[in-house]
Amino acid sequence: MSDATPAGASSGPAIFDECYRLILQVYEDVRLFPKSQKFVLGQRIENSSVGILASLVEANHVRDRGVPLRAASVEVEKLRVFVRVAKDLRFLDFGRYEALSVRIDTVGRMLGGWLKWAEGRAR
């Protein structure tokens, strides 16, 4: 096991896989948005989901993981808000919103575990 993934904490590869599935789901759902919103709110949702993965990859390759992990955490929060707006504007039906929210929460929990581990090691 590499230094990037502590025993008993969220593993890097597992969070990468979950984030990858999140991105696939986001792109599938955004395709259903009204054409006028695909390049406004849809683009923000896509950018946030990809931004999470980009920050996770960076965290896996640097010594001080706290900075990119906190950046990923901010993107998770942005994504939650953008997806809720999409649901409230009825760009996402409740079923798609619920499935996407569950996946976002899963990534958020895994990220929180990795961040807690990284901050503990930094002390």
N, C-alpha and C positions, 0 to 999 in steps of 0.2 A: 504494500500500500504506500502511495506517495505521501510526501509531506503536505500536499494540498488537501488531503482528505483524512480527517482524524477518525480513529475507530470510534464507533458509537454515534458519530455526528452524520449529518446529511453528506453523502458522498458527492464529490464533484461530478462524476459521470452520471449519477442518478438525477441530479438537478439539471444537468445539460439535456438529458433525455426528456425530462418533463417540460423544460422550457422549449425544446424543439417541437414537442407535441402542441404546446400552447401556440407557438407561431403558426403551425399548420392550421390549427383551428381558427385563429384570428383571420388568416388570409381567406379561409373558406367562408367565414361569416361576413367579412367585409365585402366580398363579391356580391352579397345580397343587398347591400345598402343601395339607396337611390343613387342614381348616377351623379347627381349634384353633390352628394356627400362622400362618395368614394375617395375624392381627392381633398377633402377637408377633414372631417372627423375620422373617416376611415384611414387616411394617411397617418394621422396622429396615433391611432390605435396600433397600426402596423409598426410605426417607428418606435413606439414604446416597447412593444413586444420584442423586436429585434435588438433594441438598446439593452434590454435586460440580458439577453444572451451575450452580447458583445462585452458587457461589464463582467459577466461571469467568466468568460474566456480570459479576459485581462486579469481578473483576480486569481485565476489558476496559474498565471505565469509571472506574477510579481511577488516580491518578498512581503511587502506591506499590503495585505489583502483588504484591509479595512476600507480604504478609499474607494476602490471599484465595487466592493460589496455594498457600501452605503449608496453609491450611485445607482446600483441595480435596485436597491430598496426604494429609492425615489421613483424610479421608472415603474416599479410594481404599483405604487400608490397612484401615479398618473394614469396607468392603464386601468386600474379599478374605477377611477372617476370617469374616464372617457367611455368605458364600456357601460357604466350606469347611465350616462347621458344618452348613449345610443339606444339603450333599452327604453328610457323615458320618452325619447323622440320616436319610438316604435320602429327603429331601424333593425332592431333585434327582437324577435319574439321572446317570450318568457323562458321557453325551454332552452333556446340557444344562449340566452343571457345566463341562465342558471348553470349550464354546463361550462361556459367560459369562466364564470365566477369561481366555480369549484377548482378549475385548473389554475386560475390566478392565485387562489388561496393556497393551493398545494405548493406552487412555486414560492410564494411568500413565506410559508412555514419552513420550507427547506432552506431558503435563503437566510431566514432568521437564525436557524440553527448553525449555519456556516459562519454567519457574521458573529454570533455569540462565541463560537469556538475561536475565530480569528482574533477577536478583541481580547479573549482570555489569554491567548498566546503572546499578545503584544505587551502584556504587563510584565 
